[in-house]
Amino acid sequence: MLRLMPLLLLMGMVTVCLAGDEQYELGEDSMRHEGVPRGTVTNHVWKSEVFPGSIRHYSVYVPEQYDADTPTAVMVFQDGHTYLDEKGQFRVPVVFDNLIHKGELPPIIGIFIDPGYLQDELPKKRGWRPRPQNRSFEYDTLSDQYSRFLLEEILPEVGKHYNLTKDPDQRAICGISSGGICAWTVAWERPDEFRKVLSHVGSFTNIRGGHVYHALIRKTEPKPIRVFLQDGSGDLDNQHGNWPLANQQMAKSLAFAKYDHKFVYGEGAHNGIHGGAILPDSLRWLWRTSEAKDSVEK
C-alpha cells in the first residue's frame, strides 16, 4: 500500500478540483502578449548514475535576454512537465517571459526535470501516466541524493551549453506535492548551492519521514534559505498525515527560526490551481532584491 499511495497522491494532484479552487484564476502575467520576447525550450533525455537504472525527460528554458558572457540565474522545477505546460496550471515559460521582459525577474534559465522511470525506454508523451516509478523515492526521501543528482549530473550537463551562475543566492528550486518537499530538501542539504525554494502543496508529511522537518528547523541553526510555501485548507488528509497542518507547522517553525519565508494559505485542494494563480507574485517575492512591498495575495 505504501508504494501505491504516492501514485494516488500524484493522480489526485492533477485531477482533484474541490470547493475553494474556483476562486483562483490566472492573471495577465500568465498569458501570452504581443511584443514580449519568447524564450526557447529544448527537450532532452537523461540516464542517471546517481539514481541507477533511471531514465527521464528534462527541458531547458532559455530567455531571449540570455547573455552568454554573463553567469545566469537558474531555477529547477521538479515534475517539470507540469510546470512547463503552456496550457496548464503554472505556465512557467509564459510567466518567465513576461516578468523578465518587465524587469521584475533577472534572466533565468529554467530546468524542468521529470521523475525517473525504471525502464529502458521513456514514454513518448510526458505526464503522470504511466507512473514514473522512481518519483517518490527521489522526491520524498530525506537525503542528499537528489541534490547530488542536480549538482553532479544535471547542472554540469546544462552548463556545457549555457553560462550558469554558481552563486547560491541566484539558484532556486521549485516543486509541487512531493516535488515541494524535494525542493526544500535540496536547499536544506546544500544551502551552499541553492538558497531559494518555492513549494506548492508540499508533502511535509510521513510518506518517507518528511514530517520531521518542522522539528528539525526549530532545533537546527538557521540556514540561509528563502522559502515560499503555498497550501490550501482543502488539501489531503490520509495515513501519511494532514497536508494543511503540516504546511502550517512548517510555516510556524520557519517563523520561529527567523527564516526569510512567506506562507500563503488558501482554500484549494491538492493541485496547482491556487499555486498557479499566485505564481507571478510568488516569483517576484522569491527573487526580490530588496524589501519591496509584499504583493502576494491569498
C-alpha positions in Angstrom: 0.0 0.0 0.0 2.9 2.4 0.8 4.1 2.1 -2.8 0.6 2.7 -4.1 -0.1 5.8 -2.1 2.4 8.1 -3.9 0.6 7.2 -7.2 -2.7 8.0 -5.6 -1.4 11.4 -4.4 0.1 12.1 -7.8 -3.2 11.2 -9.6 -5.2 13.3 -7.2 -2.9 16.3 -7.6 -3.8 16.7 -11.3 -7.4 15.7 -11.2 -9.0 17.0 -7.9 -10.8 20.3 -8.1 -12.9 21.0 -5.0 -14.9 23.9 -3.5 -12.5 26.7 -3.0 -10.5 26.2 -6.2 -12.9 28.2 -8.3 -11.9 31.5 -6.8 -8.4 31.2 -8.3 -7.8 32.4 -11.8 -4.7 33.0 -13.9 -3.8 36.7 -14.4 -2.3 38.7 -17.2 1.2 37.7 -16.3 0.3 34.1 -17.1 -1.0 35.0 -20.6 0.9 35.5 -23.9 1.2 39.1 -25.1 2.4 40.6 -28.3 5.8 42.3 -28.2 7.1 40.1 -25.3 10.2 38.2 -26.4 9.8 34.5 -26.1 12.4 32.2 -24.6 13.3 28.9 -26.2 12.7 25.4 -24.8 14.8 22.4 -25.8 13.9 18.8 -24.7 16.4 16.2 -23.6 16.7 12.7 -22.0 18.9 11.8 -19.2 20.1 8.4 -17.8 21.3 8.9 -14.2 24.1 7.3 -12.3 23.1 8.9 -9.0 19.8 7.2 -9.4 21.0 4.0 -11.1 18.7 2.5 -13.7 16.6 5.6 -14.0 15.8 7.5 -17.2 13.9 10.8 -17.5 12.8 13.7 -19.7 14.0 17.2 -18.9 13.7 20.5 -20.7 15.8 23.7 -20.6 14.2 27.2 -21.0 16.5 30.0 -22.1 15.2 33.6 -22.1 15.6 35.8 -25.1 17.7 38.1 -22.9 20.3 35.4 -22.1 23.9 36.8 -22.4 26.5 34.0 -22.8 29.1 36.3 -21.3 27.1 36.7 -18.0 26.6 34.0 -15.4 22.8 33.5 -15.5 20.4 32.7 -12.7 18.9 29.1 -12.5 15.6 27.7 -11.4 15.0 24.0 -11.3 11.5 22.5 -11.4 10.5 19.0 -10.2 7.7 17.3 -12.2 9.0 19.5 -15.0 6.3 18.7 -17.5 3.5 20.2 -15.3 5.3 23.5 -14.8 6.4 23.6 -18.5 2.9 23.2 -20.0 1.8 26.5 -21.5 -1.9 25.4 -21.2 -1.5 24.0 -17.7 -1.9 25.4 -14.2 1.5 27.1 -14.0 2.7 28.1 -17.5 6.2 28.9 -16.2 7.8 29.8 -19.7 5.0 32.4 -20.2 5.4 33.9 -16.8 9.1 34.0 -17.1 8.9 35.7 -20.5 6.5 38.4 -19.1 8.3 39.1 -15.8 11.8 39.1 -17.3 10.6 41.4 -20.1 9.2 43.8 -17.4 12.5 43.7 -15.4 10.7 42.1 -12.4 12.9 39.0 -12.7 16.5 38.6 -13.8 17.1 36.5 -16.9 16.7 32.9 -15.6 17.5 29.6 -17.2 14.7 27.2 -16.2 15.5 23.4 -15.9 12.3 21.3 -15.9 13.1 17.8 -14.8 10.6 14.8 -14.7 10.9 12.0 -12.2 12.8 8.9 -13.2 11.3 5.8 -14.9 12.9 2.4 -14.1 12.9 1.0 -17.6 15.0 1.1 -20.8 12.7 3.4 -22.8 10.7 6.5 -21.9 7.1 7.1 -22.7 6.9 9.3 -25.7 4.4 11.6 -24.0 5.4 13.3 -20.8 2.9 13.3 -18.0 1.6 11.4 -15.0 0.7 8.2 -16.8 2.3 5.8 -17.0 3.5 6.4 -13.5 7.2 7.4 -13.1 8.2 4.6 -10.8 11.1 6.4 -9.1 9.2 9.6 -8.2 8.5 9.0 -4.5 12.0 7.6 -3.8 13.6 10.6 -5.5 11.4 13.3 -4.0 10.2 12.1 -0.6 13.5 10.6 0.7 15.3 12.8 3.2 18.9 12.6 2.0 21.4 14.5 -0.2 20.8 12.1 -3.2 18.6 14.4 -5.2 20.9 17.4 -4.6 23.8 15.3 -5.8 21.8 14.3 -8.9 21.4 18.0 -9.7 25.0 19.1 -8.8 26.9 16.2 -10.3 24.8 15.5 -13.3 22.1 17.9 -14.5 23.7 21.3 -13.8 27.1 20.3 -15.3 25.3 18.9 -18.4 23.3 22.1 -18.9 26.4 24.1 -18.0 28.2 22.7 -21.1 25.9 24.8 -23.2 25.0 27.8 -21.1 26.8 30.1 -18.7 25.1 29.1 -15.4 25.7 31.0 -12.2 27.4 29.3 -9.3 26.0 31.9 -6.8 23.7 30.0 -4.5 21.6 33.2 -4.0 20.8 33.1 -7.7 19.8 29.4 -7.7 16.1 28.5 -7.0 14.3 25.2 -6.9 10.5 24.6 -7.1 8.1 21.7 -6.9 4.6 20.6 -6.2 3.5 17.9 -3.7 6.4 15.5 -3.2 8.3 17.8 -5.5 7.8 20.6 -3.0 9.4 18.7 -0.1 12.2 17.7 -2.5 12.8 21.4 -3.3 13.2 22.1 0.4 15.4 19.0 1.0 17.8 20.2 -1.7 18.3 23.6 -0.1 18.3 22.1 3.4 21.1 19.7 2.4 23.0 22.1 0.2 22.4 25.8 1.2 25.8 26.5 -0.2 24.4 25.7 -3.7 20.6 26.5 -3.5 19.0 29.3 -1.4 15.6 29.9 -2.9 12.7 27.4 -2.5 9.1 27.5 -3.9 6.8 24.8 -2.7 3.2 24.2 -3.9 1.1 21.9 -1.6 4.3 20.4 -0.3 4.2 16.9 1.1 5.8 17.7 4.5 4.2 14.5 5.8 5.3 11.0 6.7 5.5 9.5 3.2 9.2 8.8 3.8 9.8 10.7 7.0 9.3 14.3 5.9 7.1 15.1 8.9 10.3 15.7 10.9 11.2 18.9 9.2 9.2 21.3 11.3 11.0 19.9 14.4 14.4 19.9 12.7 14.0 23.5 11.7 13.5 24.6 15.3 16.5 22.7 16.6 19.0 23.5 13.8 21.0 26.7 13.3 19.1 28.7 10.7 20.3 28.2 7.1 20.5 31.0 4.5 17.3 29.8 2.7 14.5 32.0 1.4 11.3 29.9 1.1 7.8 30.4 -0.2 5.1 27.9 0.8 1.6 27.6 -0.6 -1.2 25.3 0.5 -5.0 25.2 0.9 -7.4 24.1 3.6 -8.8 21.5 1.2 -5.5 19.7 0.8 -5.0 16.0 1.6 -5.7 14.2 4.9 -4.7 10.5 4.9 -2.5 7.9 6.7 0.7 9.9 5.8 -0.6 13.0 7.5 -2.6 16.2 7.1 -1.1 18.4 4.4 -2.7 21.7 5.7 -1.5 21.1 9.2 2.0 20.0 8.0 2.4 23.2 6.0 1.2 25.3 8.8 3.7 23.6 11.1 6.4 24.3 8.6 5.5 28.0 8.4 5.4 28.3 12.2 8.8 26.7 12.5 10.3 28.9 9.8 8.9 31.9 11.7 10.3 30.7 15.0 13.8 30.2 13.4 13.5 33.6 11.7 13.8 32.3 8.2 13.1 34.7 5.3 9.8 33.0 4.4 6.2 33.5 3.3 3.2 31.2 3.6 0.1 31.8 1.5 -2.7 29.6 2.8 -5.9 29.4 0.8 -8.9 27.2 0.4 -8.0 24.9 -2.5 -7.2 21.2 -2.9 -4.1 19.2 -3.7 -3.4 20.7 -7.1 -1.7 23.6 -8.9 -4.7 25.9 -9.3 -4.0 28.2 -6.4 -0.3 28.0 -6.8 -0.5 28.8 -10.5 -2.8 31.8 -9.9 -0.2 33.4 -7.5 2.9 32.1 -9.3 3.9 35.6 -10.8 3.7 37.2 -7.4 5.4 34.2 -5.7 8.3 34.6 -8.1 8.5 38.3 -7.6 8.8 37.7 -3.8 11.3 34.9 -4.1 13.6 36.8 -6.5 13.2 40.3 -4.9 16.5 42.1 -4.4 15.2 44.4 -1.6 12.4 44.5 0.9 9.9 45.6 -1.7 6.2 45.9 -0.9 4.7 42.5 -0.4 2.1 42.0 -3.2 1.3 38.3 -2.9 -2.4 37.8 -2.2 -4.3 34.8 -1.0 
